[in-house]
Amino acid sequence: MEEQSLVFSFFLIFTGAAALASVALYTRQPLLVAYIVLGALMGPYGLELVTDTRLLAEISHIGIIFLLFLLGLDMQPSHLAHMLKKATLVAIGSSVIFMAAGYLVGIIFGFTQSEAVIIGVAMMFSSTIIGIKLLPTTVLHHKHTGELVVGLLLLQDVIAIMVLLFLYSGESPDNGVGSFVKTILALPLLTVGAFVFVRYVLIKLITRFDRFHEYIFLVALGWCLGVAELAHMAGLSAEIGAFIAGIALATSPIAQYIATSLKPLRDFFLILFFFSIGASFNLSLWEEILVPSVIAALLTMVLKPTTFRFLLSRISESPKMGWEIGFRLGQTSEFSLLIAYMATSAQLIGQQASHVIQATAILTFLLSTYVVIFYFPSPIAISDRLRRD
């Protein structure tokens, strides 16, 4: 894409987002809805004003990386280890239930066995972006609810990485086993290496030059993206690498300053991410996928809160907390979109099944956002009483 075209695309996206966001706030609608709708309107299947959605999606992926880096900065390693241990059975049990439900939807609507399995797998996960973005900072930092949400999302991310590795091996059968083993070994090695580097190198550099804010900002960016790229090269996701980079730095006194500095940059890229979701959806297929997508979305919205409520009660969590966590995680994931793309590339599913997964993700993104902002504390809550930064 030429530079002028990219600048013009950014002009359309951010000017349009500002206009639609103003309308959304006046009508008390969530901003995420405005970004997705704008993408659908301006994208190649709408007015065709922005056509290179693949480039925008790659750029917007940086926003997810920053989101996970900032999440890591806010988590103390000891608390995280305790919460992951507690939430493991809930994450595994809920994933099995959600996969079975998605598989049944696929079979009922006449998809093949492999397509039904992939649809089921795509329903296993909840959105890290929406789950974290709609958590107030005070809840994320200091509340048990935030710790549980983060723990469950991270465990789901690990499961999602295993699924993506399997799909990748489907595209490259000669390298499948080797890639899987490399990834299993890479996670602990990368984690240990990150903590060692932070302790003996990064902290000393930051302490020596902490008066130069530009330098701190630059080091933070380099550290986040560097570990993310190392993770990607090792077969993990860049998001996991960014989270490891953040949590390795979380014990530093400068962690909260870094987190505050990077939030505007994160929001810039996340706007592009939600725009690209709307823009990449083929509106011409809506008649074929409408019924299965709506049913899958409604099933997700009902089943996830109920399942999390039940399973969390098995580990002595209160019903009120179980319902809140269930509704906050009551959507499918951005990983679902990636699974749909990779499964289509590997010819495991057709275009119709792929768009059912995409439509279900978009619908649950929108619906679950509405539920959270109407009934639970969040930074973009409709009610002043529930709005928490």
Secondary structure by P-SEA (a helix, b strand, c coil): ccaaaaaaaaaaaaaaaaaaaaaaaaacccaaaaaaaaaaaacccccccccaaaaaaaaaaaaaaaaaaaaaaaccaaaaaaaaaaaaaaaaaaaaaaaaaaaaaaaaacccaaaaaaaaaaaccccaaaaaaacccccccccaaaaaaaaaaaaaaaaaaaaaaaaaaaacccaaaaaaaaaaaaaaaaaaaaaaaaaccaaaaaaaccccaaaaaaaaaaaaaaaaaaaaaacccaaaaaaaaaaaaccccaaaaaaaaaaaaaaaaaaaaaaaaaaacccccccccaaaaaaaaaaaacaaaaaaaaaaaaacccaaaaaaaaaaaccccaaaaaaaaaaaaaccccaaaaaaaaaaaaaaaaaaaaaaaaccccccccccccccc
